[in-house]
Amino acid sequence: MTTSSLGTLIEPGTVRMERTLPAPVERVWAYFVDPDKRARWLAGGTMAEKSGGVFELRFDHTSLSGQVAPDRFADCRGPISQKSRLVTLDPMKRLTISWGSESATASEVSFEFTPRGDSTHLVLTHRRLPDRKETLSVSSGWHAHLDVLDDVLHERTPRGFWSNHAELEKAYEARLPA
């Protein structure tokens, strides 16, 4: 990992990450909207079919790489369900969801997809993070999940989610302003 691959704080409470993923946009898109594919790198559950719809993200972090969550994340050792709301659905271009709540005031994550030949440029922007602690948690979490997605798309065994997350937390702690 290099510091240039880390996400950036673009304004208070808003983090942005960019990745070029090794698959055409149609394949990458499927890993965001198909719950079975999404479960391989983030969370299974359900998916809303249109904007405004509520859906469930079902996280099973241990299944991502086989690593069990450390003690401070003991609540992540079993499946966790989270309700979210689909804000924007523009197939193979943009997906925006509320995060952690179906409330209109919840934090919000947007994914923008741009085809680049046989690859896809992804821009992830997570907005309305309430404080530095949450920004650090969200930044290292998204980064670790995107690393798993990259491994899945490369058809490699995913790197250890929790060991990677711990390293990323240190890097984001050093990078994001206090």
Protein Blocks (a to p, Z undefined) as FASTA:
>chain_A
ZZklpccdfbghiacddddddbdfklmmmmmmmmklmmmmmcgciddfbehiacdddddf
klmnopacdfklmmmmpccddddddfbdcehkbccddehiabfkbccdddddddehjacc
dddddehiabfklmmmmmmmmmmmmmmmmmmmnopacddfklmmmmmmmmmmmmpcZZ
